[in-house]
Amino acid sequence: MSEKSVRLAQLKRRQAAAGCINQALEKSDIAEICRAIGAATRLYNISDLAHRSGIERQSVYRAFAGGPKHPNFSTVLNVLDAMGFRMHVTVRRGERAKPARLASSSKPEA
């Protein structure tokens, strides 16, 4: 297999992993999000991933093992970043919470 075809296969696996993570994020299911990120970590050398994320190797395994404890947000962001992924927030239709009211200016206009 040529180097170019290996890189293409790796890119396709990473894109598929990103798709799985995004599907889990859309469902807002923490356990599913952790499983999807955990599956994506298996595409990488875990020692290198741990080093790049600044998290101990065993902690990376535990964080995304699907146990009762869930990783904190900084762990999620650091591991996603180490894998070359990033989170992106978009506005969806239909607000969930009422928006804040704009504060009126207490200063009289001059």
SVG drawing of the C-alpha trace seen along z (x, -y; Angstrom):
<svg xmlns="http://www.w3.org/2000/svg" viewBox="-38 -67 42 69">
<polyline fill="none" stroke="black" stroke-width="0.4" points="0.0,0.0 1.4,-3.4 2.0,-6.2 -0.7,-8.3 -3.3,-5.5 -2.4,-5.0 -2.9,-8.7 -6.2,-8.7 -7.4,-5.6 -6.3,-7.4 -8.2,-10.5 -11.3,-8.5 -11.2,-6.8 -10.7,-10.2 -13.7,-11.7 -15.8,-8.7 -14.8,-9.1 -15.6,-12.8 -19.0,-11.9 -19.7,-9.5 -18.7,-12.1 -20.9,-14.7 -23.9,-12.3 -23.4,-11.7 -23.2,-15.4 -26.5,-16.0 -28.2,-13.6 -26.7,-15.3 -26.1,-11.8 -22.9,-12.1 -22.3,-8.3 -22.6,-8.1 -20.3,-11.1 -17.7,-9.5 -17.9,-6.2 -17.6,-7.9 -14.5,-9.9 -13.1,-6.7 -13.5,-4.9 -11.7,-7.7 -8.8,-7.6 -8.1,-4.0 -7.1,-5.5 -4.0,-7.0 -1.0,-6.0 -2.4,-6.4 0.9,-7.4 1.4,-10.1 -2.2,-11.2 -1.8,-11.4 1.4,-13.4 -0.1,-15.9 -3.2,-16.3 -1.2,-16.8 -3.2,-13.9 -1.8,-10.7 -2.4,-7.7 -4.5,-5.8 -6.6,-8.9 -7.4,-9.0 -8.5,-5.4 -10.6,-5.9 -12.1,-9.2 -13.7,-7.6 -14.3,-4.0 -18.0,-4.6 -17.9,-4.2 -20.1,-6.1 -17.7,-9.0 -17.5,-11.3 -14.5,-13.4 -14.5,-17.1 -14.8,-19.6 -11.1,-20.5 -10.2,-16.8 -12.7,-16.4 -11.3,-19.6 -7.6,-18.6 -8.1,-15.1 -10.1,-16.3 -7.4,-18.9 -4.7,-16.3 -6.5,-14.2 -6.8,-17.2 -10.5,-17.7 -12.3,-20.8 -15.8,-21.6 -17.9,-24.1 -21.0,-25.7 -23.9,-26.6 -27.2,-28.3 -30.2,-25.9 -33.8,-26.8 -35.9,-27.2 -34.4,-28.7 -34.2,-26.6 -34.0,-29.3 -35.5,-32.8 -33.0,-35.4 -31.8,-38.1 -33.5,-41.4 -31.3,-44.2 -30.4,-46.6 -31.5,-50.1 -28.9,-52.7 -29.0,-54.5 -27.0,-57.5 -29.1,-60.3 -28.1,-61.3 -26.2,-64.6"/>
</svg>
